């Protein structure tokens, strides 16, 4: 069992319904849903500096249930359920630091901060 989170850049924090739609569309491979941002790559690099991406060598120690999904538009983290309480607050803090929206599809909760255009 896994605990999934998705992260993207958006100037305005979406409603729960909007975030659920964005999540569904991004996981289905739709394009043009959210804008590209270098912030996503910086966020991804911050994640893997704390928790290296899943590979054959770290499978037993890794908190990931599958490798991180990373594009210039989003990061999707599939966390092993047993490690979710440890990893969740770290990812929430990193998302906040990078000015990203985080969506928890299990509980249908949107996390975000108010941003200005200087974060692009």
JOLINDA-V176544 format. One record per pair of residues at least 24 apart in sequence whose C-alpha atoms are under 10 Angstrom apart, sorted by the first residue. I is the first residue (numbers start at 1). J is the second residue. D is the distance in Angstrom with one decimal. If there is no record, write none. Layout:
[[I,J,D] [I,J,D]]
This chain:
[[1,65,8.2] [1,78,9.6] [1,79,8.8] [1,80,6.6] [1,81,5.8] [1,82,8.6] [2,63,10.0] [2,64,8.5] [2,65,6.3] [2,66,9.1] [2,77,9.6] [2,78,6.1] [2,79,5.4] [2,80,4.7] [2,81,4.7] [2,82,8.3] [2,83,9.2] [2,84,8.2] [2,106,9.9] [3,64,9.3] [3,65,8.5] [3,77,8.1] [3,78,5.8] [3,79,5.0] [3,80,6.2] [3,81,5.4] [3,82,9.0] [3,83,8.9] [3,84,6.5] [3,85,9.8] [3,88,9.2] [3,104,8.5] [3,105,8.8] [3,106,7.4] [4,64,9.8] [4,65,9.3] [4,76,7.1] [4,77,5.6] [4,78,4.5] [4,79,6.0] [4,80,8.8] [4,81,9.0] [4,84,9.0] [4,88,9.7] [4,103,8.8] [4,104,6.7] [4,105,6.9] [4,106,7.3] [5,75,8.3] [5,76,5.8] [5,77,5.2] [5,78,6.7] [5,79,8.0] [5,88,8.6] [5,91,9.0] [5,92,9.7] [5,102,6.8] [5,103,5.8] [5,104,5.1] [5,105,6.8] [5,106,8.6] [6,69,9.2] [6,70,10.0] [6,74,7.0] [6,75,5.7] [6,76,4.4] [6,77,6.3] [6,78,8.8] [6,100,9.9] [6,101,8.2] [6,102,5.7] [6,103,5.4] [6,104,6.9] [6,105,8.2] [6,110,9.9] [7,40,8.0] [7,43,9.1] [7,44,9.7] [7,70,9.7] [7,73,8.6] [7,74,5.5] [7,75,5.2] [7,76,6.4] [7,77,8.4] [7,91,9.4] [7,92,9.6] [7,95,7.3] [7,99,10.0] [7,100,6.3] [7,101,5.5] [7,102,4.5] [7,103,6.5] [7,104,9.3] [7,110,9.9] [7,111,9.4] [7,112,9.7] [8,34,7.3] [8,35,8.3] [8,36,8.6] [8,37,8.5] [8,39,8.8] [8,40,6.8] [8,43,9.7] [8,71,9.8] [8,72,9.0] [8,73,6.1] [8,74,4.7] [8,75,6.8] [8,76,9.0] [8,95,8.8] [8,99,9.1] [8,100,5.6] [8,101,5.4] [8,102,6.8] [8,103,8.8] [8,112,9.9] [9,34,7.2] [9,35,6.9] [9,36,7.6] [9,37,6.7] [9,38,9.4] [9,39,7.5] [9,40,7.2] [9,72,9.8] [9,73,7.3] [9,74,7.6] [9,95,9.5] [9,98,8.9] [9,99,7.2] [9,100,4.8] [9,101,5.9] [9,102,8.9] [9,112,9.5] [9,115,9.9] [9,119,9.3] [9,120,8.3] [10,34,6.9] [10,35,7.3] [10,36,9.5] [10,37,9.3] [10,73,9.9] [10,99,8.6] [10,100,6.9] [10,101,6.6] [10,112,9.1] [10,113,10.0] [10,114,9.9] [10,115,8.7] [10,119,10.0] [10,120,9.1] [11,35,9.6] [11,99,9.0] [11,100,8.8] [11,101,9.0] [11,112,9.8] [11,113,9.3] [11,114,7.8] [11,115,6.1] [11,116,7.1] [11,117,7.3] [11,119,8.7] [11,120,8.5] [12,101,8.9] [12,112,8.7] [12,113,8.6] [12,114,7.1] [12,115,7.3] [12,116,9.1] [13,100,9.1] [13,101,6.8] [13,102,9.5] [13,110,8.0] [13,111,8.0] [13,112,5.9] [13,113,7.1] [13,114,7.1] [13,115,8.7] [14,101,8.2] [14,103,9.6] [14,110,7.4] [14,111,9.2] [14,112,8.6] [15,109,9.1] [15,110,7.3] [15,111,10.0] [16,103,8.4] [16,104,9.7] [16,105,9.5] [16,108,6.4] [16,109,6.3] [16,110,6.0] [16,111,9.6] [17,108,8.4] [17,109,9.6] [17,110,9.5] [18,110,9.6] [19,101,8.9] [19,102,8.9] [19,103,6.6] [19,104,9.1] [19,105,8.7] [19,108,8.4] [19,109,8.5] [19,110,6.9] [19,111,9.9] [20,103,7.9] [20,104,8.9] [20,105,6.9] [20,108,7.1] [20,109,9.0] [20,110,8.9] [22,103,9.4] [23,74,9.8] [23,76,9.4] [23,103,7.7] [23,104,9.3] [23,105,7.8] [24,105,9.4] [26,73,9.0] [26,74,8.1] [26,75,9.9] [26,76,9.4] [27,69,9.7] [27,74,9.9] [27,76,8.5] [31,73,9.1] [32,73,9.2] [33,73,8.7] [34,72,9.8] [34,73,6.4] [34,74,8.3] [35,72,8.4] [35,73,6.1] [35,74,9.1] [35,120,9.7] [36,71,8.6] [36,72,5.2] [36,73,4.6] [36,74,8.1] [36,120,9.2] [37,71,9.7] [37,72,6.1] [37,73,6.4] [37,74,8.8] [37,100,10.0] [37,119,9.3] [37,120,6.5] [38,72,6.9] [38,73,8.7] [38,119,9.8] [38,120,7.7] [39,72,8.5] [39,73,9.2] [39,74,9.7] [39,95,9.7] [39,98,6.4] [39,99,7.9] [39,100,8.0] [39,119,8.0] [39,120,7.3] [40,70,8.3] [40,71,7.7] [40,72,6.1] [40,73,6.6] [40,74,6.3] [40,75,7.1] [40,95,9.3] [40,98,8.1] [40,99,9.5] [40,100,7.9] [41,70,8.0] [41,71,7.8] [41,72,6.5] [41,73,8.8] [41,74,8.8] [41,75,8.7] [42,94,10.0] [42,98,7.8] [43,74,9.7] [43,75,8.5] [43,91,9.3] [43,94,6.9] [43,95,7.0] [43,96,9.9] [43,97,8.7] [43,98,6.3] [43,99,9.3] [43,100,8.6] [44,68,8.7] [44,69,9.5] [44,70,7.3] [44,71,9.3] [44,72,9.8] [44,74,9.1] [44,75,7.0] [44,76,9.8] [44,94,9.4] [44,95,9.7] [46,91,9.3] [46,94,7.3] [46,95,9.6] [46,98,9.4] [47,75,9.9] [47,77,9.7] [47,87,9.9] [47,90,8.5] [47,91,7.2] [47,94,7.5] [47,95,9.5] [50,87,9.5] [50,90,8.6] [50,91,9.6] [51,87,8.6] [51,90,9.8] [53,77,9.8] [63,87,7.4] [74,100,9.5] [74,101,9.7] [74,102,9.9] [75,102,9.5] [76,102,9.7] [76,103,9.7]]
